[in-house]
């Protein structure tokens, strides 16, 4: 049984380690063609990761910060809601033909109804976790007593379906991924690791198997690695799984198997940064300020501030305040009588200054008006001269008599319209 209060069974792993060492020396990946007789092109299982739920209680970047410590182009296949013999047996056969080890999250009532299906999972070497007793989609709002009953009931029924109850892994996936802090804290107190996922294939929706295949590969390519969420009870998943595996081969992906740590099987050594989907690179600057550490200050009295007297400095002498001034510091003194007095001759000076300012303003205004008028006359003279020349077919205007002193007005007839030419004053 799983849980912190149950002792872990010790298993002999010498044979397995020897087999892995032999495969590594021969240059053949673990669980590849050697482990798949008759399936030379099987993708196999590249390696096995051992995880400790106490060190990393929540994984899957769909909801949590951490995920499994996978390398680039590594995938973990997970299946929910089984076993359902009609479809789950076909999924098992597809995985067996490719020598793939996966993780199955079993519903307690399904295990009770199909115990043989659970035993097949264990016999094939897959990891089996729990998925609640009846798969309610209310874990995010149900009372904790009901949530605990669902968790413990699912564990009990799944373990009862196994020949060896210790084969049940301390892994749990919340139905619908409807997380709740109380549920997560309870599972952590029991030493059970909560599994979310890094991306789904939406195979529980009413979509085609081809669409399931497309979504699985597209989302995997977008992440580069991660935990894929599938359902072994769906017929569309059975149809899409061979295509997904074939694409994984063509694109160079590798399958990783995950098992829980035991007393004689320690966790795989990893660094904390490996549990992140996209670890920060040393070449990329961090986009936020580092946290300021919390310092523990000693409880000591504050030293007094230094004074000038202690610096051997000569202080400036201040005039002594009178007793009367100290007594009336809150009121202002009455102003003297001569404060607002205007001296003789000041009025005449102000008037002369004001008249001079007004005269200066008038002179400036007149000068500005004269300049404006002169500029206007010159501009109109040039325009009139241009108009007369145009009226004579481009020839200059005819000269006037010498005794003409007044400006003359002419009207030139044109085919389209009559144009009145402005008068020009004879140049002196």
C-alpha positions as CSV (number, residue, x, y, z in Angstrom):
1,X,0.0,0.0,0.0
2,X,1.0,3.6,-0.5
3,X,1.4,6.2,2.1
4,X,4.0,7.4,4.6
5,X,2.8,5.0,7.3
6,X,3.4,1.9,5.3
7,X,6.8,0.3,5.0
8,X,8.2,-0.1,1.5
9,X,9.1,-3.5,0.2
10,X,12.7,-4.2,-0.8
11,X,13.2,-5.7,-4.2
12,X,16.3,-7.2,-5.8
13,X,17.4,-4.9,-8.6
14,X,20.7,-6.5,-9.4
15,X,19.5,-8.2,-12.5
16,X,17.9,-5.1,-13.9
17,X,21.0,-3.0,-13.3
18,X,23.2,-5.6,-14.9
19,X,20.9,-5.6,-18.0
20,X,21.0,-1.8,-18.2
21,X,24.8,-1.8,-17.9
22,X,25.2,-4.5,-20.6
23,X,23.0,-2.5,-23.0
24,X,24.9,0.7,-22.4
25,X,28.2,-1.1,-23.1
26,X,26.9,-2.6,-26.3
27,X,25.7,0.9,-27.4
28,X,22.0,-0.3,-27.4
29,X,19.4,1.9,-25.6
30,X,17.6,0.2,-22.7
31,X,14.3,-1.5,-23.6
32,X,15.1,-1.4,-27.3
33,X,15.3,-4.1,-29.9
34,X,17.0,-6.5,-27.4
35,X,13.9,-6.3,-25.2
36,X,11.5,-6.5,-28.1
37,X,11.9,-9.8,-29.9
38,X,10.3,-9.6,-33.3
39,X,10.0,-5.8,-33.2
40,X,13.3,-4.5,-34.5
41,X,12.0,-1.0,-35.2
42,X,10.4,-0.6,-31.8
43,X,10.9,2.8,-30.2
44,X,11.4,1.2,-26.8
45,X,11.9,3.0,-23.4
46,X,15.2,5.0,-23.4
47,X,15.5,5.3,-19.6
48,X,13.8,5.1,-16.2
49,X,13.5,8.0,-13.8
50,X,13.0,7.3,-10.0
51,X,11.2,10.2,-8.2
52,X,10.6,10.9,-4.6
53,X,7.1,12.3,-3.9
54,X,8.3,14.0,-0.7
55,X,10.9,16.1,-2.5
56,X,8.6,17.0,-5.4
57,X,5.0,16.7,-4.3
58,X,3.4,18.3,-7.4
59,X,4.4,18.1,-11.1
60,X,3.0,19.1,-14.5
61,X,3.3,22.6,-15.9
62,X,-0.3,22.8,-16.9
63,X,-0.9,23.7,-13.2
64,X,2.4,23.6,-11.3
65,X,5.8,25.2,-11.6
66,X,7.7,21.9,-11.8
67,X,7.6,19.0,-14.1
68,X,9.6,15.8,-14.4
69,X,13.4,16.2,-14.9
70,X,13.2,15.3,-18.6
71,X,15.8,16.1,-21.2
72,X,15.1,17.6,-24.6
73,X,12.9,15.3,-26.8
74,X,11.9,13.0,-23.9
75,X,8.3,12.1,-23.4
76,X,6.3,10.4,-20.6
77,X,3.1,8.8,-21.7
78,X,0.2,8.7,-19.2
79,X,-3.3,7.2,-19.5
80,X,-6.4,8.0,-17.3
81,X,-9.8,6.5,-16.4
82,X,-9.1,2.8,-17.1
83,X,-9.2,-0.1,-17.1
84,X,-11.9,-0.7,-19.7
85,X,-11.2,-4.1,-21.3
86,X,-12.4,-3.3,-24.8
87,X,-10.1,-0.4,-25.4
88,X,-7.5,-0.6,-22.6
89,X,-6.4,-4.1,-23.8
90,X,-5.7,-2.7,-27.3
91,X,-3.7,0.2,-25.8
92,X,-1.6,-2.4,-23.8
93,X,-0.9,-4.4,-27.0
94,X,0.2,-1.3,-28.9
95,X,2.6,-0.3,-26.1
96,X,3.9,-3.9,-25.8
97,X,4.6,-4.0,-29.6
98,X,6.8,-0.9,-29.2
99,X,8.3,-1.9,-25.8
100,X,6.9,1.3,-24.2
101,X,6.5,1.6,-20.4
102,X,3.8,4.2,-19.4
103,X,2.0,5.4,-16.3
104,X,-1.7,4.6,-15.8
105,X,-4.0,6.4,-13.4
106,X,-6.8,3.9,-12.5
107,X,-10.3,4.7,-11.2
108,X,-11.2,2.6,-8.1
109,X,-14.6,1.5,-9.4
110,X,-13.1,0.5,-12.7
111,X,-10.4,-1.5,-10.9
112,X,-13.1,-3.2,-8.9
113,X,-15.1,-4.0,-12.0
114,X,-12.1,-5.1,-14.0
115,X,-9.4,-6.4,-11.7
116,X,-7.8,-8.5,-14.4
117,X,-7.1,-5.3,-16.4
118,X,-5.2,-3.8,-13.4
119,X,-3.1,-7.0,-13.1
120,X,-2.2,-6.8,-16.8
121,X,-0.8,-3.3,-16.3
122,X,1.4,-4.5,-13.4
123,X,2.5,-7.6,-15.3
124,X,3.5,-5.6,-18.3
125,X,5.8,-3.4,-16.1
126,X,3.8,-0.2,-16.3
127,X,3.4,2.2,-13.3
128,X,0.0,2.2,-11.8
129,X,-1.3,5.2,-9.8
130,X,-4.7,6.2,-8.5
131,X,-7.4,8.5,-10.0
132,X,-10.0,8.6,-7.2
133,X,-12.9,6.2,-6.5
134,X,-15.6,7.4,-8.8
135,X,-14.0,10.2,-10.9
136,X,-16.1,13.2,-9.6
137,X,-15.5,16.5,-11.3
138,X,-16.0,18.4,-8.0
139,X,-12.6,18.0,-6.3
140,X,-12.1,21.8,-6.4
141,X,-15.2,22.5,-4.3
142,X,-16.2,19.3,-2.4
143,X,-15.8,19.1,1.4
144,X,-12.5,17.6,2.6
145,X,-14.2,14.6,4.2
146,X,-15.7,13.6,0.9
147,X,-12.4,14.3,-0.9
148,X,-10.5,12.1,1.5
149,X,-13.1,9.3,1.0
150,X,-12.7,9.5,-2.8
151,X,-8.9,9.4,-2.5
152,X,-8.7,6.6,0.0
153,X,-11.5,4.6,-1.6
154,X,-9.7,4.8,-5.0
155,X,-6.4,3.6,-3.5
156,X,-8.1,0.8,-1.6
157,X,-10.0,-0.6,-4.6
158,X,-7.0,-0.3,-7.0
159,X,-4.6,-2.0,-4.5
160,X,-7.2,-4.8,-3.9
161,X,-7.3,-5.6,-7.6
162,X,-3.5,-6.3,-7.5
163,X,-1.9,-9.5,-6.5
164,X,0.8,-7.4,-4.7
165,X,-0.8,-4.3,-3.1
166,X,2.7,-2.7,-2.9
167,X,2.8,-2.4,-6.7
168,X,0.5,0.6,-6.4
169,X,2.6,3.8,-6.9
170,X,2.1,6.8,-4.6
171,X,1.0,8.8,-7.6
172,X,-2.4,10.5,-7.9
173,X,-4.0,12.6,-10.6
174,X,-7.0,14.7,-9.6
175,X,-10.1,14.1,-11.9
176,X,-10.5,16.8,-14.5
177,X,-7.3,18.4,-13.0
178,X,-9.6,20.4,-10.8
179,X,-7.1,21.1,-8.1
180,X,-7.8,22.3,-4.6
181,X,-5.2,23.4,-2.0
182,X,-6.8,21.3,0.7
183,X,-6.6,18.2,-1.5
184,X,-3.0,18.8,-2.5
185,X,-2.0,19.3,1.2
186,X,-3.7,16.1,2.2
187,X,-2.0,14.1,-0.5
188,X,1.4,15.6,0.4
189,X,0.8,14.6,4.0
190,X,0.3,11.1,2.8
191,X,3.5,11.1,0.8
192,X,1.5,10.9,-2.5
193,X,2.7,12.8,-5.5
194,X,0.1,14.9,-7.4
195,X,0.4,14.5,-11.2
196,X,-0.9,17.1,-13.6
197,X,0.4,17.1,-17.2
198,X,2.4,19.3,-19.5
199,X,0.0,19.1,-22.5
200,X,-3.1,17.0,-23.4
201,X,-4.3,15.6,-26.7
202,X,-8.0,16.4,-26.0
203,X,-8.9,12.8,-26.6
204,X,-11.8,13.0,-24.2
205,X,-13.6,15.5,-26.5
206,X,-15.7,14.5,-29.5
207,X,-13.0,14.9,-32.1
208,X,-11.5,12.5,-34.7
209,X,-8.5,10.2,-34.0
210,X,-6.6,12.2,-36.6
211,X,-7.2,15.4,-34.6
212,X,-6.0,13.6,-31.4
213,X,-2.8,12.7,-33.3
214,X,-2.3,16.3,-34.6
215,X,-2.8,17.9,-31.2
216,X,-0.4,15.5,-29.4
217,X,2.4,16.1,-31.9
218,X,1.8,19.9,-32.2
219,X,1.8,20.5,-28.5
220,X,4.8,18.2,-27.9
221,X,6.7,20.1,-30.6
222,X,5.8,23.4,-28.9
223,X,7.3,22.2,-25.6
224,X,10.1,20.0,-26.8
225,X,9.5,17.5,-24.0
226,X,7.0,16.7,-21.3
227,X,4.1,14.6,-19.9
228,X,1.4,13.7,-22.4
229,X,-2.1,13.1,-21.1
230,X,-4.2,10.4,-22.8
231,X,-7.1,8.2,-22.0
232,X,-6.9,4.4,-22.5
233,X,-10.8,4.0,-22.4
234,X,-11.3,6.1,-25.6
235,X,-11.6,4.4,-29.0
236,X,-10.2,7.5,-30.7
237,X,-7.1,7.1,-28.5
238,X,-6.6,3.5,-29.6
239,X,-6.8,4.7,-33.3
240,X,-4.4,7.6,-32.8
241,X,-1.8,6.0,-30.6
242,X,0.1,4.1,-33.4
243,X,0.3,7.3,-35.4
244,X,1.6,9.3,-32.4
245,X,4.3,6.7,-31.7
246,X,5.3,6.6,-35.4
247,X,5.7,10.4,-35.4
248,X,7.8,10.2,-32.2
249,X,10.2,7.9,-33.9
250,X,10.5,10.1,-37.0
251,X,11.1,13.2,-35.0
252,X,13.7,11.7,-32.7
253,X,11.8,11.6,-29.4
254,X,12.5,9.1,-26.7
255,X,10.1,7.4,-24.2
256,X,10.9,7.7,-20.5
257,X,9.4,5.5,-17.7
258,X,8.8,6.9,-14.2
259,X,8.7,4.9,-11.0
260,X,8.6,5.9,-7.3
261,X,11.5,5.7,-5.0
262,X,11.7,3.0,-2.4
263,X,14.1,2.1,0.4
264,X,16.3,0.0,-1.9
265,X,15.7,2.2,-5.0
266,X,16.8,5.8,-4.4
267,X,15.7,8.7,-6.4
268,X,17.5,9.6,-9.5
269,X,20.1,12.4,-8.7
270,X,18.9,15.7,-10.2
271,X,19.4,19.4,-9.8
272,X,16.5,21.6,-8.9
273,X,16.8,23.4,-12.3
274,X,16.1,20.1,-14.1
275,X,12.6,20.1,-12.8
276,X,11.7,23.2,-14.7
277,X,10.2,23.0,-18.2
278,X,12.5,25.8,-19.6
279,X,15.4,26.3,-17.2
280,X,16.9,29.8,-17.3
281,X,20.0,30.1,-19.5
282,X,23.2,31.8,-18.4
283,X,23.1,33.8,-21.7
284,X,19.6,35.2,-21.1
285,X,19.3,38.0,-18.5
286,X,16.8,37.6,-15.8
287,X,13.8,39.9,-16.3
288,X,13.2,40.6,-12.6
289,X,15.1,41.8,-9.6
290,X,16.3,39.2,-7.2
291,X,14.5,39.0,-3.9
292,X,16.0,41.0,-1.0
293,X,17.0,38.6,1.8
294,X,15.4,38.9,5.1
295,X,18.0,40.0,7.6
296,X,17.8,39.2,11.4
297,X,18.7,42.4,13.2
298,X,20.1,42.1,16.8
299,X,17.9,43.7,19.5
300,X,20.3,46.5,20.6
301,X,19.7,50.0,21.6
302,X,20.2,52.7,18.9
303,X,23.3,54.8,19.4
304,X,22.6,58.5,20.0
305,X,23.2,60.8,17.1
306,X,26.5,62.9,17.3
307,X,26.2,66.5,18.4
308,X,28.4,69.5,17.6
309,X,29.4,69.7,21.2
310,X,31.0,66.3,21.0
311,X,33.0,67.3,17.9
312,X,35.0,70.1,19.8
313,X,33.4,72.6,17.4
314,X,32.8,76.2,18.4
315,X,29.1,76.9,18.3
316,X,27.8,80.3,17.0
317,X,26.6,82.5,19.7
318,X,22.9,83.3,19.6
319,X,21.4,86.5,20.8
320,X,19.4,86.0,24.1
321,X,15.7,86.1,23.7
322,X,13.9,88.6,25.8
323,X,11.4,87.3,28.3
324,X,8.6,89.4,26.7
325,X,9.4,87.8,23.3
326,X,9.3,84.3,24.7
327,X,5.9,85.0,26.3
328,X,4.4,86.2,23.0
329,X,6.0,83.8,20.5
330,X,2.6,82.6,19.2
331,X,1.4,86.1,18.0
332,X,2.9,88.4,15.3
333,X,4.0,91.9,16.2
334,X,1.8,94.9,15.2
335,X,3.2,96.6,12.1
336,X,4.5,100.2,12.5
337,X,2.5,103.3,11.3
338,X,5.1,104.2,8.6
339,X,4.9,100.7,7.0
340,X,2.3,101.8,4.3
341,X,3.3,105.5,4.2
342,X,4.0,106.9,0.7
343,X,6.8,109.5,0.7
344,X,6.4,112.9,-0.9
345,X,6.9,112.9,-4.6
346,X,6.3,109.2,-5.0
347,X,2.8,109.8,-6.6
348,X,4.2,112.2,-9.3
349,X,6.9,109.7,-10.1
350,X,4.4,106.9,-10.5
351,X,2.2,109.0,-12.8
352,X,5.1,110.1,-14.9
353,X,6.3,106.5,-15.2
354,X,2.8,105.3,-16.2
355,X,2.4,108.1,-18.9
356,X,5.9,107.3,-20.3
357,X,4.9,103.6,-20.5
358,X,1.7,104.5,-22.4
359,X,3.5,106.8,-24.8
360,X,6.1,104.2,-25.6
361,X,3.3,101.7,-26.3
362,X,1.6,104.0,-28.8
363,X,4.9,104.7,-30.6
364,X,5.6,101.0,-30.9
365,X,2.1,100.3,-32.2
366,X,2.3,103.1,-34.8
367,X,5.7,101.9,-36.0
368,X,4.3,98.3,-36.4
369,X,1.2,99.6,-38.3
370,X,3.4,101.7,-40.7
371,X,5.6,98.7,-41.5
372,X,2.5,96.5,-42.1
373,X,1.0,99.1,-44.4
374,X,4.2,99.5,-46.4
375,X,4.5,95.8,-46.9
376,X,0.9,95.5,-48.1
377,X,1.4,98.4,-50.6
378,X,4.5,96.8,-52.1
379,X,2.8,93.4,-52.3
380,X,-0.3,94.8,-54.1
381,X,1.9,96.8,-56.5
382,X,3.7,93.7,-57.6
383,X,0.5,91.9,-58.0
384,X,-1.0,94.7,-60.1
385,X,2.0,94.9,-62.3
386,X,1.8,91.2,-63.0
387,X,-1.9,91.5,-63.8
388,X,-1.4,94.3,-66.3
389,X,1.4,92.4,-68.1
390,X,-0.8,89.3,-68.3
391,X,-3.7,91.5,-69.7
392,X,-1.4,92.7,-72.6
393,X,-0.5,89.2,-73.6
394,X,2.7,89.1,-71.6
395,X,3.9,92.5,-73.0
396,X,4.7,95.3,-70.5
397,X,1.9,97.9,-69.8
398,X,1.8,101.0,-72.0
399,X,3.6,104.1,-70.7
400,X,1.5,107.0,-69.4
401,X,1.8,110.7,-70.1
402,X,4.2,112.8,-68.1
403,X,1.5,115.1,-66.8
404,X,-0.6,112.3,-65.4
405,X,-0.6,112.7,-61.7
406,X,-3.6,110.5,-60.7
407,X,-3.7,106.7,-61.2
408,X,-5.5,105.6,-64.2
409,X,-8.1,102.8,-64.4
410,X,-8.3,100.5,-67.4
411,X,-10.6,97.7,-68.4
412,X,-9.3,95.0,-70.7
413,X,-11.8,92.9,-72.5
414,X,-11.1,89.2,-72.7
415,X,-13.0,86.5,-74.5
416,X,-14.0,84.7,-71.3
417,X,-14.4,87.5,-68.8
418,X,-13.5,91.2,-68.2
419,X,-10.6,91.7,-65.8
420,X,-10.3,95.0,-63.9
421,X,-6.7,96.0,-63.6
422,X,-5.6,97.7,-60.5
423,X,-4.2,101.2,-60.9
424,X,-0.5,101.9,-60.6
425,X,1.0,105.1,-59.3
426,X,3.6,106.6,-61.7
427,X,7.1,106.1,-60.5
428,X,8.9,109.4,-59.8
